[in-house]
Amino acid sequence: MSESKDKKAINLTLKVWRQIGPDVKGSLETYHAGDISTDMSFLEMLDVVNEGLIIEGKEPIAFDHDCREGICGMCGAMVNGRAHGPEKGTTLCQLHMRHFSDNDTIVIEPWKSRAFKIIKDLAVDRSALDLIIQAGGYISANAGGAPDGNAIPFPQESAEKAMDAAACIGCGACVASCPNASAMLFVGAKVSHFALLPQGRPEAVKRVLAMVKKMDECGFGNCTNETECEAECPKEISITNIARLNREYLKAGFL
């Protein structure tokens, strides 16, 4: 048998945002990424670039990551102006280099929002989303064993919509892609998740008022139906959740 062919490799020019701290002016710096396997993920490509920088005695590029399985929501950057890159329904860690061509130039920037301060380079502080969850993204339940799954019957359609909303991983792509830096898709997904389930109804009024108030306090903009959030969301969360958030908020105002 003939030997298998070597994996395809490409050469890239990277223009990466470098910023040593939140209060220091940043800029794009150019790097050469050579002999990059098209089987690599985008984050693995950055790992290779960082290894080269460390060998040269230079500061590696800081970027957020954790599970690298598209679940945790930690990774995220603007790739050629697109949140998480050009592929629909894909996180940055799931984006593979086969979607780029040899000699491409790739511009890599962090999420940019008043609510997301840059920590360093591509790493940003997304704790504002955690504050919104702390404000109301929970239910109260009695301690003890888990109740039977069929103890509280409710429609299958509602369960499916709740699970679709619960798919949100809180990565912040919706905020980064929105011209208003709005977190409405994130908040809409979290409110919808509970509003559609009977377990979430007792605290529905308190929840939506508290989460929207915290969202405004954190400096996020409002929604003007641009729909970039839905287009760039790696979990393809629907903007119908924003409509449900608005309905829940209006109802809460009358109660």
N, C-alpha and C positions, 0 to 999 in steps of 0.2 A: 504494500500500500504506500501511496505517496504521503509525504509528511503534510500535516495540516498547515494551511497558510497562516502567517502571522496575523495577529489582530490589527485592524486598521488603526493607524495613529494620525493625528492631525496637529498642526501648529497654529497657535492662536496669539493674538495680541490682546491683552487685557488692559482696560482702563479702569482702575479700581479706586474708589473713594477712600482716602486715608485721612484720618482725623484722630489725634492723640487724646482728645477729651471733649466733653460737652461744651466747654467754654473757649475752645481753640478753633480757629478757622481751618476748615479742611479743604482738600483739593483732590483732583483726579491724578493718579500716577500711573505710568505705563509700565507693564511687565510683559515679558515674552514667556509663553507657556509652550514648550516644545515637546514633541513626542507624546502627546496626550492620547491615551487609548479611548476609542469611541465607546468602549464598554464601561468606562468610568461614569460615576454620577458627577454632578456639578460640584458637590462638596468634596469628593475625592480628588477632583481636578485642583481645587483650592488647596487641599492637603499637599499635593505634589508641588505646587507653586511655593507653599510655605516651607517645605523641606529645602527647596533651593535657596530661599531667602535666608533661612537659618544657617545653612552651610556657608553662605556669603557673609555671615555676621550681621545681617539686617533684621529689622523687626518684622515678624510674620504678620499677615493680615488677620485681624480679629473678626470672627463671624460667629453667629449663633448657631448651635446645633445640639442635638441630643440623641434621639432614638434612631434617626436616619431611616425611618420606615414610614414616614408620612403620617404619623399619629400624634406626636407630641406638640406640634405647632411652634417649635423653637426656631427652626430655620426660616430664613426669609430675606430676600434682597430684590432690588429692582435689576432686572437683566435686560439691557437694551430697552429700558423704559417700561418693562412689563413686570408686574409682581410675580415672583417665582419663575419667571422666564416665559418662553413662547408657547409652551404646551398647556392646553386646557385641562383643568381638573388635576393638576400635578403640583406637588410641593417642590421646593428647591432641591431637597435631598433625593427626590424621585426623578428629577430631570437628568437625562443622560446626554453625554457629549456627542452621541450619534445624531442629535438634532442640530448640530452645528457642522460647518464645513471647514475644510482646510484653509488657513489664512484669514479666517474671520476675525473681525475686531469686536470684542464684547465689552460693553460698558456695564460695570457693576456698582450699584449705589445702595445705600441703606434705605429703610423705610424713612420717609420724611414727613413729619407731622409735629405740630406744636405739643401734642400730648406724648409723643415718643422722642425723648431726648436721646441723642447719640451718646453712647458710652465710649465707644472706640471703633473707628473704621466702619465696619458693616454691622456691628452689634449695637442694638438700641434697647432702651428701657421701656418695656411694654407693661410695666406694673399697673398702669392706668386701667387696663382691662381686668386685672385682678381686683382692683378696687371696686369696679362695677359689679363683679361677681359677689364680692363680699357684701355689697349694699343690698342684694336681694336675690342672688342666683342660687337659692337653696330652698328646701322645704323643711318643715318641722315634722318629725316622726317619733313615735314611741320607741324607746330602746327595747331590745330583745331580739328574738328570732325573726327571720324574714317572713312576712306574711305570704300566704298562698298567692300564686300568680293570678288566679282567677277570682280572688276574693272581691275585687271591685271591677265589675264588667263595664266596658266602654267600647265604642265602635272601632273596628279594625282600621278604618280610614284615618281616624284621629291618632291611633297608635303609630301608623306609618308616617304621618306628617310630623309627629313629635320626634320620631327617630331620625327623620331627615334633618330636622332642626338641630338635634343633639349631635349631629356629625361635625358641627363647627369645632375646630381645634384651637380657635383663638390666636391664630398666627399674626393677625393684623394686616393681611393683604388687602382687605376691604378698605381699611383706613388709608393705607399707602397709595392705593389706586384712585381713591375718591378725590375730585378736585376741591372738595370742602373738608377733606380729612375727617369724614364722618364715621362714627362707629355704629351707625344705625343697623347695619346688617348683623353685626356681632350681637348687639343688644336685642335685636328682633329675634334672632335665632334662640338666644337664651330665654327670653320671655315666652316665645312660642312653645319651646320645649315643655315648659311647665303649664302654660295656659291650656294646652291641648289635653293634658292629663288630669284626671280627677284629684290626684294627690297634690296638684299645684293650685287648685282653685281657692282653698281657704285663705291663702296669703296673696292672692292675685293682685288686689288693689295696692297693698303695701309694697309689693315687689316692683311693679312697673313704675310707680311713682319714685321709689328710692333709686332704682337703676337709672332712670332717665335723669333724675337730679344729679346723680354722681357723674354720669356721662357729660353733662353740661359743665360741672365743676372741674372736670379733668381737662377741659379745653377742646373737646372734639367739636367739629362743625355739625351742621344739620344736613338732612337729606334733601336733595333737589331732584331726585329721580334721574340721575345721570346713568345709572346701572353699571358703571365700571366695576362696582363691588361684586355683583353677581358674575360678571364676565371673568374676573380674575380670581375669584374664590377657588382655592384648590379642592374644596369639598362640594363645590357647585351649590351652595346654599341659595335658595330662591329669594328674590326680593318680595315675594308674597309674605314673608315673615316680617318685613318692615310694615306692610299694610296691617298685619295682625297686631304688631306693636302699637301702631297708631290707634287702632280700635280699642285695644286694652287700656291705653292711656286716656282716651276720651271717656270710656266707661268709668274709669277710676275717678275722673273729675266730677262725675255726677253722683258718686256714692259717698 
